[in-house]
Amino acid sequence: MDSLNPRKAAVIGCGNVGASIAFSLMQRAIFSQLVLLDASREKAEGEAMDLSHGLPYTASMEITAGDYADIADCALIIITAGANQKPGETRLDLTRKNADILGSIIAQIRATPFSGILLIVSNPVDVLTYEAQRLSGYPASRVIGSGTVLDTARLKRLLGARLGVDSRSVHAVIIGEHGDSELPVFSSANISGIDLEHFCELRGHMQSDPLREETGERVRASAYEIIERKGATYYGIAMAVARIAEAIVKDEKAVLPVSTMLGGEYGLTGLALSIPSIVGKDGVEAVLEIPLDEQERRLLHASAEQLLGVIATLDQPPHKAAERSLS
């Protein structure tokens, strides 16, 4: 069996997201080897060449195109491969298509002695994180999704801008689905230890509810707005994924809202959701059941029910799944 190389990673899928992730990882210089895989070998080779030409200005590392035999000893495999949603195509159509692509990838990874961590970025990330763990049979701690790490960054930036403070001083989190049913946890949000409600008053927002509602809606709409303007989002998620990778490589025990399999937290099982978790060299080391108020708990369960409905269609024939989606 190949031994695990803690400084080696792979990116599967070299589209805009995968290439941006590779660039972000190169900039952070947390790996000594990076292997790129794509359905088009030439595409992977081109991206590896382009990135490698900038290495004299960053750090000493090796970036190459490869195949599945080349990634067996990786500490981290990042999966971004998947189809984009087309006009007239439902979310369910996209889910089944990307689940099939993911299944092919997982089968080829399982054929190797890989013993590292899988990081799923392809959408819908929570459903595909569940599928990756189910199909791979790897421990849940080793199969994680990028989850709402990016959504949380968007929340912090928007709150910081509205309140006139550095976004790094904002401590708040988005949980649930990475998608329309996600929810910001305002009940425990604070600005450098100052309760959000009180800080809003200090900054002249005597009624914080409108600010909260507007901010939550803007976070949910962010991806749609970017896609409308430039066709896709990739820089933000690239930096979010690099942040997760850094927490793993450096064994930071960082608290990040990654997508992970739930084992009874909030009374939920049988799915992956984005919940603040302790992330280190072994992946998700603990899922943190943070306090929620009554409304937040209700919204989290509604988000879970929506995802469970999608998961239930994956093991059904396409015509049965379509019937369920219309019911």
RODO-2510 file (C-alpha; in nm, 4 decimals, decimal comma):
residues 327
     n   res          X          Y          Z
     1     m     0,0000     0,0000     0,0000
     2     d     0,1249     0,3458    -0,0855
     3     s     0,2000     0,5583     0,2194
     4     l     0,0135     0,8844     0,2559
     5     n     0,2058     1,1979     0,1604
     6     p     0,0781     1,4811     0,3849
     7     r     0,2068     1,7459     0,1421
     8     k     0,0433     1,6056    -0,1707
     9     a    -0,3037     1,6918    -0,3032
    10     a    -0,5098     1,6391    -0,6159
    11     v    -0,7837     1,8351    -0,7897
    12     i    -1,0270     1,6335    -1,0020
    13     g    -1,1989     1,8590    -1,2545
    14     c    -1,0100     2,1432    -1,4230
    15     g    -1,2916     2,3780    -1,5149
    16     n    -1,3108     2,7323    -1,3788
    17     v    -1,3623     2,6133    -1,0210
    18     g    -1,0952     2,3446    -1,0252
    19     a    -0,8364     2,5654    -1,1943
    20     s    -0,9080     2,8520    -0,9516
    21     i    -0,8703     2,6148    -0,6567
    22     a    -0,5370     2,4930    -0,7925
    23     f    -0,4222     2,8543    -0,8303
    24     s    -0,5315     2,9389    -0,4755
    25     l    -0,3525     2,6328    -0,3348
    26     m    -0,0374     2,7296    -0,5236
    27     q    -0,0540     3,0821    -0,3822
    28     r    -0,0842     2,9509    -0,0261
    29     a     0,2077     2,7097    -0,0813
    30     i     0,0706     2,4499     0,1603
    31     f     0,1494     2,1508    -0,0634
    32     s     0,4725     2,0362    -0,2241
    33     q     0,2925     1,8328    -0,4919
    34     l    -0,0329     1,9041    -0,6727
    35     v    -0,1823     1,6661    -0,9313
    36     l    -0,4553     1,7780    -1,1709
    37     l    -0,7044     1,5369    -1,3296
    38     d    -0,9713     1,6073    -1,5878
    39     a    -1,1836     1,4173    -1,8384
    40     s    -0,9647     1,5936    -2,0948
    41     r    -0,6028     1,5055    -2,0261
    42     e    -0,4943     1,7961    -2,2463
    43     k    -0,6955     2,0390    -2,0358
    44     a    -0,5261     1,9145    -1,7176
    45     e    -0,1846     1,9352    -1,8844
    46     g    -0,2496     2,2893    -2,0014
    47     e    -0,3564     2,4065    -1,6560
    48     a    -0,0556     2,2362    -1,4945
    49     m     0,1803     2,4029    -1,7413
    50     d     0,0219     2,7454    -1,6949
    51     l     0,0351     2,7243    -1,3156
    52     s     0,3901     2,5877    -1,3137
    53     h     0,5166     2,8888    -1,5057
    54     g     0,4385     3,1066    -1,2027
    55     l     0,6216     2,8890    -0,9505
    56     p     0,9442     3,0978    -0,9576
    57     y     0,7377     3,3753    -0,7957
    58     t     0,5595     3,1658    -0,5324
    59     a     0,7074     2,8543    -0,3720
    60     s     0,8910     2,5343    -0,4483
    61     m     0,6363     2,2729    -0,5501
    62     e     0,5512     2,0365    -0,8334
    63     i     0,2301     2,0743    -1,0353
    64     t     0,1527     1,8004    -1,2863
    65     a    -0,1324     1,6419    -1,4788
    66     g    -0,1960     1,2812    -1,3879
    67     d    -0,4357     0,9913    -1,3547
    68     y    -0,5848     0,7983    -1,0645
    69     a    -0,2726     0,5901    -1,0090
    70     d    -0,0852     0,9148    -0,9391
    71     i    -0,3119     1,0253    -0,6534
    72     a    -0,3247     0,7136    -0,4363
    73     d    -0,0840     0,8644    -0,1812
    74     c    -0,2511     1,2080    -0,1641
    75     a    -0,3473     1,3452     0,1742
    76     l    -0,6338     1,5346     0,0110
    77     i    -0,8377     1,4829    -0,3051
    78     i    -1,0611     1,7739    -0,4072
    79     i    -1,3493     1,6867    -0,6407
    80     t    -1,4943     1,9698    -0,8500
    81     a    -1,6012     1,7713    -1,1578
    82     g    -1,9639     1,7994    -1,2629
    83     a    -2,2105     1,9361    -1,5138
    84     n    -2,3404     2,2925    -1,5116
    85     q    -2,7150     2,3552    -1,4979
    86     k    -2,8616     2,4254    -1,8414
    87     p    -3,1672     2,6368    -1,9296
    88     g    -3,4833     2,4357    -1,8699
    89     e    -3,2996     2,1770    -1,6597
    90     t    -3,4312     2,1137    -1,3080
    91     r    -3,2180     2,0938    -0,9975
    92     l    -3,3093     1,7269    -0,9757
    93     d    -3,1812     1,6690    -1,3302
    94     l    -2,8507     1,8265    -1,2315
    95     t    -2,8349     1,6228    -0,9114
    96     r    -2,8752     1,2894    -1,0871
    97     k    -2,6266     1,3841    -1,3595
    98     n    -2,3599     1,4957    -1,1138
    99     a    -2,4254     1,1990    -0,8851
   100     d    -2,3498     0,9703    -1,1812
   101     i    -2,0270     1,1606    -1,2564
   102     l    -1,9298     1,1444    -0,8890
   103     g    -2,0021     0,7704    -0,8796
   104     s    -1,7568     0,7089    -1,1636
   105     i    -1,4901     0,9161    -0,9886
   106     i    -1,5370     0,7442    -0,6522
   107     a    -1,5143     0,4004    -0,8153
   108     q    -1,1760     0,4893    -0,9655
   109     i    -1,0483     0,6324    -0,6357
   110     r    -1,1608     0,3200    -0,4500
   111     a    -0,9578     0,1090    -0,6932
   112     t    -0,6456     0,2697    -0,5406
   113     p    -0,5138     0,2397    -0,1819
   114     f    -0,6090     0,6034    -0,1131
   115     s    -0,6331     0,6681     0,2622
   116     g    -0,6583     1,0460     0,2745
   117     i    -0,9491     1,2905     0,2856
   118     l    -1,2076     1,3556     0,0147
   119     l    -1,3232     1,7162    -0,0174
   120     i    -1,6352     1,7519    -0,2320
   121     v    -1,6948     2,0860    -0,4042
   122     s    -1,9274     1,9820    -0,6912
   123     n    -2,2895     2,0897    -0,6531
   124     p    -2,5305     2,0206    -0,4961
   125     v    -2,2477     1,9799    -0,2468
   126     d    -2,4452     1,8482     0,0520
   127     v    -2,6191     1,5766    -0,1504
   128     l    -2,2949     1,4803    -0,3253
   129     t    -2,1050     1,4699     0,0051
   130     y    -2,3649     1,2199     0,1279
   131     e    -2,3281     1,0195    -0,1955
   132     a    -1,9470     1,0262    -0,1803
   133     q    -1,9470     0,8841     0,1719
   134     r    -2,2089     0,6205     0,0860
   135     l    -2,0340     0,5068    -0,2314
   136     s    -1,6796     0,5167    -0,0955
   137     g    -1,7479     0,3534     0,2385
   138     y    -1,4814     0,5774     0,3910
   139     p    -1,5366     0,6982     0,7474
   140     a    -1,7632     1,0037     0,7576
   141     s    -1,4797     1,2084     0,9065
   142     r    -1,2777     1,1608     0,5871
   143     v    -1,5502     1,2681     0,3429
   144     i    -1,6414     1,6352     0,3755
   145     g    -1,7953     1,9022     0,1561
   146     s    -1,7023     2,2670     0,1114
   147     g    -2,0464     2,3358     0,2577
   148     t    -2,1289     2,6898     0,3656
   149     v    -1,7716     2,8085     0,4206
   150     l    -1,8129     3,0480     0,1268
   151     d    -2,1664     3,1497     0,2293
   152     t    -2,0348     3,2305     0,5774
   153     a    -1,7633     3,4503     0,4262
   154     r    -2,0301     3,6330     0,2252
   155     l    -2,2329     3,6859     0,5432
   156     k    -1,9340     3,8252     0,7298
   157     r    -1,8438     4,0593     0,4456
   158     l    -2,1976     4,1946     0,4104
   159     l    -2,2454     4,2434     0,7842
   160     g    -1,9062     4,4109     0,8117
   161     a    -1,9902     4,6494     0,5276
   162     r    -2,3271     4,7435     0,6790
   163     l    -2,1846     4,7942     1,0281
   164     g    -1,8633     4,9668     0,9208
   165     v    -1,6191     4,7113     1,0635
   166     d    -1,3572     4,4746     0,9272
   167     s    -1,5315     4,1544     0,8176
   168     r    -1,2690     3,9560     1,0106
   169     s    -1,4176     4,1015     1,3303
   170     v    -1,7586     3,9543     1,2448
   171     h    -1,8316     3,6163     1,4039
   172     a    -2,1374     3,4611     1,2457
   173     v    -2,2144     3,1454     1,0523
   174     i    -2,4441     3,0091     0,7814
   175     i    -2,5677     2,6523     0,8359
   176     g    -2,7892     2,3985     0,6573
   177     e    -2,7907     2,3492     0,2827
   178     h    -2,5404     2,5246     0,0606
   179     g    -2,8298     2,6719    -0,1350
   180     d    -3,1657     2,8389    -0,1103
   181     s    -3,2673     2,6848     0,2233
   182     e    -2,9486     2,7842     0,4089
   183     l    -2,9890     2,9974     0,7201
   184     p    -2,7741     3,2501     0,9049
   185     v    -2,7423     3,1923     1,2794
   186     f    -2,7975     3,5429     1,4123
   187     s    -2,8883     3,4338     1,7663
   188     s    -2,5198     3,3811     1,8523
   189     a    -2,3616     3,6295     1,6091
   190     n    -2,1256     3,8870     1,7548
   191     i    -1,8718     4,1504     1,6563
   192     s    -1,5492     4,0707     1,8423
   193     g    -1,7484     3,9463     2,1399
   194     i    -2,0138     4,2204     2,1332
   195     d    -2,3621     4,0790     2,0798
   196     l    -2,4881     4,1602     1,7286
   197     e    -2,8076     4,3215     1,8577
   198     h    -2,6131     4,5524     2,0881
   199     f    -2,3508     4,6316     1,8226
   200     c    -2,6258     4,7248     1,5758
   201     e    -2,7561     4,9770     1,8296
   202     l    -2,4052     5,1168     1,8784
   203     r    -2,3855     5,1722     1,5019
   204     g    -2,7252     5,3384     1,4763
   205     h    -2,9337     5,0398     1,3638
   206     m    -3,1949     5,0550     1,6394
   207     q    -3,3995     4,7812     1,4701
   208     s    -3,1699     4,4944     1,3709
   209     d    -3,4397     4,2703     1,2186
   210     p    -3,4486     4,4502     0,8793
   211     l    -3,0692     4,4389     0,8602
   212     r    -3,0689     4,0670     0,9407
   213     e    -3,3378     3,9848     0,6853
   214     e    -3,1732     4,1903     0,4126
   215     t    -2,8314     4,0404     0,4801
   216     g    -2,9633     3,6835     0,4795
   217     e    -3,1435     3,7388     0,1489
   218     r    -2,8375     3,9001    -0,0101
   219     v    -2,6186     3,6053     0,0908
   220     r    -2,8646     3,3595    -0,0653
   221     a    -2,8822     3,5691    -0,3814
   222     s    -2,5058     3,6234    -0,4138
   223     a    -2,4311     3,3298    -0,6418
   224     y    -2,7258     3,4088    -0,8705
   225     e    -2,6130     3,7707    -0,9019
   226     i    -2,2580     3,6708    -0,9905
   227     i    -2,3729     3,4089    -1,2409
   228     e    -2,6024     3,6634    -1,4043
   229     r    -2,3115     3,9044    -1,4460
   230     k    -2,0184     3,6763    -1,5362
   231     g    -2,1650     3,3312    -1,5974
   232     a    -2,0122     3,1425    -1,3035
   233     t    -1,8613     3,1763    -0,9569
   234     y    -1,5144     3,0419    -0,8879
   235     y    -1,2772     3,2807    -0,7075
   236     g    -1,4697     3,2882    -0,3799
   237     i    -1,5129     2,9114    -0,3606
   238     a    -1,1466     2,8647    -0,4518
   239     m    -1,0394     3,0699    -0,1505
   240     a    -1,2892     2,8905     0,0735
   241     v    -1,1578     2,5490    -0,0359
   242     a    -0,7977     2,6621     0,0164
   243     r    -0,8949     2,7678     0,3692
   244     i    -1,0338     2,4193     0,4404
   245     a    -0,7245     2,2558     0,2886
   246     e    -0,4973     2,4689     0,5053
   247     a    -0,6880     2,3671     0,8197
   248     i    -0,6373     2,0015     0,7249
   249     v    -0,2692     2,0216     0,6270
   250     k    -0,1715     2,2309     0,9298
   251     d    -0,3950     2,0298     1,1668
   252     e    -0,5406     2,3592     1,2872
   253     k    -0,8497     2,2212     1,4654
   254     a    -1,0265     2,5128     1,2966
   255     v    -1,4026     2,5560     1,3362
   256     l    -1,5527     2,5706     0,9864
   257     p    -1,9106     2,5115     0,8598
   258     v    -1,8199     2,2233     0,6280
   259     s    -2,0749     1,9759     0,4972
   260     t    -2,0532     1,6543     0,6965
   261     m    -2,2616     1,3457     0,7687
   262     l    -2,4870     1,3961     1,0688
   263     g    -2,5196     1,1313     1,3352
   264     g    -2,8081     1,2632     1,5421
   265     e    -2,7088     1,6264     1,5831
   266     y    -3,0291     1,8334     1,6060
   267     g    -3,2141     1,5017     1,5758
   268     l    -3,0986     1,4589     1,2135
   269     t    -2,9462     1,1540     1,0442
   270     g    -2,9131     1,0106     0,6955
   271     l    -2,7766     1,3212     0,5266
   272     a    -2,4868     1,5642     0,5103
   273     l    -2,5427     1,9254     0,6123
   274     s    -2,3210     2,2231     0,6792
   275     i    -2,2682     2,2537     1,0531
   276     p    -1,9713     2,4143     1,2345
   277     s    -1,7141     2,1375     1,2800
   278     i    -1,3607     2,1009     1,4092
   279     v    -1,1374     2,0396     1,1068
   280     g    -0,7846     1,9012     1,1303
   281     k    -0,5511     1,6467     0,9759
   282     d    -0,8055     1,3663     1,0183
   283     g    -1,0846     1,5643     0,8523
   284     v    -1,3924     1,6387     1,0610
   285     e    -1,2877     1,5632     1,4172
   286     a    -1,6125     1,6779     1,5813
   287     v    -1,9478     1,8187     1,4716
   288     l    -2,0514     2,1061     1,6981
   289     e    -2,4203     2,1239     1,7846
   290     i    -2,4228     2,4987     1,8417
   291     p    -2,7196     2,6592     2,0217
   292     l    -3,0078     2,7669     1,7969
   293     d    -3,3212     2,9596     1,8800
   294     e    -3,6605     2,8082     1,8025
   295     q    -3,6931     2,9665     1,4577
   296     e    -3,3390     2,8701     1,3545
   297     r    -3,3986     2,5100     1,4596
   298     r    -3,7210     2,5023     1,2590
   299     l    -3,5486     2,6422     0,9505
   300     l    -3,2620     2,3917     0,9856
   301     h    -3,5085     2,1024     0,9936
   302     a    -3,6876     2,2449     0,6892
   303     s    -3,3530     2,2609     0,5068
   304     a    -3,2817     1,9006     0,6051
   305     e    -3,6229     1,7820     0,4862
   306     q    -3,5623     1,9409     0,1474
   307     l    -3,2288     1,7643     0,1080
   308     l    -3,3669     1,4319     0,2301
   309     g    -3,6282     1,4576    -0,0439
   310     v    -3,3550     1,4965    -0,3061
   311     i    -3,1464     1,2136    -0,1564
   312     a    -3,4483     0,9823    -0,1713
   313     t    -3,4631     1,0225    -0,5494
   314     l    -3,1057     0,9079    -0,6102
   315     d    -3,1799     0,5380    -0,5601
   316     q    -3,4942     0,5510    -0,7735
   317     p    -3,5286     0,4997    -1,1493
   318     p    -3,5362     0,8350    -1,3346
   319     h    -3,9114     0,8160    -1,4118
   320     k    -3,9956     0,7474    -1,0449
   321     a    -3,7691     1,0313    -0,9325
   322     a    -3,9424     1,2674    -1,1755
   323     e    -4,2821     1,1652    -1,0396
   324     r    -4,1644     1,2384    -0,6856
   325     s    -4,0281     1,5806    -0,7848
   326     l    -4,3681     1,6762    -0,9250
   327     s    -4,5693     1,5563    -0,6257
***
